[in-house]
């Protein structure tokens, strides 16, 4: 096999080609710079307007999400409050039942028993008063007995508490 060698490119052609490419890159950069200067303010304003639009959209979305979260939190708080009130009522009823049971064991009458006795006493008082008014009054006969007077308690003489009588000597 015979291999042919391609002649090496001429150094002058390569240098010329590199200069042309560099020149084109330079000109493209200058063109982009000039276009950016001409349209830069328009592009900047366009970007600012797009940014404002995006900010409004995200702000509205954030407010919507916040309102939803607030509604959920309020609903949960209401549910928790309702459950807590129900548990508190159960605890209160349990406490009242246990206190009533303990008072019954001690022989303390319930409030309804005392109310019933008060009504019975009132009815008996009214009946006694009617009987007293219906009884004919005769001279020398009192209409109703005089209430009993309480006697004052006898006072003890203050003295030393010893087993011996001081006057016994």
C-alpha positions in Angstrom: 0.0 0.0 0.0 1.2 3.3 -1.0 0.2 6.2 1.1 0.0 9.6 -0.3 0.8 12.5 1.8 -1.4 15.5 1.4 0.7 18.6 1.0 0.7 20.6 4.2 -1.5 23.7 4.0 0.3 26.8 3.3 1.0 28.8 6.4 0.1 32.0 4.7 -3.4 30.5 3.7 -4.0 29.4 7.3 -3.1 32.8 8.7 -5.3 34.5 6.2 -8.2 32.2 7.1 -7.7 32.9 10.8 -7.6 36.6 10.2 -10.8 36.5 8.2 -12.6 34.4 10.9 -11.4 36.8 13.7 -12.6 39.8 11.6 -16.0 38.3 11.2 -16.3 37.5 14.9 -15.3 41.0 15.7 -17.8 42.5 13.3 -20.6 40.2 14.6 -19.8 41.4 18.2 -19.9 45.0 17.1 -23.2 44.4 15.4 -24.7 42.8 18.5 -23.5 45.6 20.6 -25.0 48.2 18.3 -28.3 46.4 18.2 -28.3 46.0 22.0 -27.7 49.7 22.4 -30.5 50.5 20.0 -33.0 48.1 21.4 -31.6 47.9 24.9 -34.0 50.3 26.5 -37.0 48.7 24.7 -35.9 45.3 25.8 -35.3 46.5 29.4 -38.8 48.1 29.5 -40.3 44.9 28.1 -38.5 42.8 30.8 -39.7 45.2 33.5 -43.3 45.0 32.3 -43.1 41.2 32.1 -41.6 41.2 35.7 -44.5 43.4 36.9 -47.0 41.1 35.3 -45.4 38.1 36.9 -45.3 39.8 40.3 -49.0 40.6 40.1 -49.9 37.0 39.2 -47.8 35.5 41.9 -49.1 38.1 44.5 -52.7 37.2 43.5 -51.9 33.5 43.7 -50.2 33.9 47.1 -53.2 35.8 48.5 -55.6 33.1 47.2 -53.5 30.4 48.8 -53.3 32.4 52.0 -57.1 32.8 52.1 -57.5 29.1 51.6 -55.0 28.3 54.3 -56.8 30.7 56.7 -60.2 29.1 55.9 -58.7 25.6 56.6 -57.1 26.9 59.8 -60.4 28.5 61.0 -62.3 25.3 60.2 -59.8 23.2 62.1 -59.9 25.6 65.0 -63.7 25.5 65.1 -63.7 21.7 65.0 -61.0 21.5 67.7 -63.0 23.9 69.9 -66.2 21.9 69.4 -64.4 18.7 70.3 -62.8 20.2 73.3 -66.1 21.6 74.5 -67.7 18.2 74.1 -64.9 16.6 76.1 -65.1 19.3 78.8 -68.9 18.7 79.1 -68.3 14.9 79.5 -65.7 15.6 82.1 -68.0 18.0 83.9 -70.9 15.5 83.9 -68.6 12.8 85.2 -67.4 15.0 88.0 -70.9 16.0 88.9 -72.1 12.3 88.9 -69.2 11.3 91.2 -69.8 14.2 93.6 -73.5 13.4 93.8 -72.7 9.7 94.4 -70.3 10.6 97.2 -72.8 13.0 98.8 -75.5 10.2 98.7 -73.2 7.8 100.4 -72.6 10.4 103.1 -76.4 10.9 103.5 -76.4 14.5 102.2 -79.7 15.1 100.5 -79.7 16.3 96.9 -80.9 19.7 95.8 -84.1 18.3 94.4 -84.8 16.6 97.7 -84.3 19.9 99.6 -86.5 21.7 97.1 -89.2 19.1 97.6 -89.0 19.5 101.4 -89.2 23.3 101.1 -92.3 23.0 98.9 -93.8 20.6 101.5 -93.0 22.9 104.4 -94.6 25.8 102.5 -97.7 23.8 101.8 -97.9 22.7 105.5 -97.4 26.3 106.6 -100.2 27.5 104.4 -102.5 24.7 105.7 -101.7 25.6 109.4 -102.4 29.2 108.7 -105.8 28.4 107.1 -106.7 26.2 110.0 -105.7 28.9 112.4 -107.9 31.5 110.6 -110.8 29.1 110.4 -110.8 28.4 114.2 -113.4 30.6 116.0 -111.8 32.9 118.4 -113.3 32.9 121.9 -112.3 35.2 124.7 -109.5 33.9 126.7 -108.5 31.4 124.1 -105.5 32.4 122.1 -105.7 32.0 118.4 -102.3 30.5 118.1 -99.8 29.4 120.7 -97.2 31.9 121.7 -93.8 31.0 120.4 -91.5 29.4 123.0 -88.9 31.8 124.4 -85.3 30.7 124.4 -83.6 30.9 127.8 -80.2 32.4 127.9 -77.5 29.8 128.7 -76.2 29.9 132.2 -72.8 31.4 132.5 -70.1 29.5 134.2 -67.9 31.4 136.6 -64.4 31.8 135.3 -61.8 30.3 137.6 -58.9 27.9 137.6 -59.7 24.5 136.3 -58.3 22.3 139.0 -60.0 19.4 140.6 -60.0 21.1 144.0 -62.7 23.5 145.1 -61.1 26.7 146.4 -63.8 27.4 149.0 -63.6 23.9 150.4 -60.8 24.8 153.0 
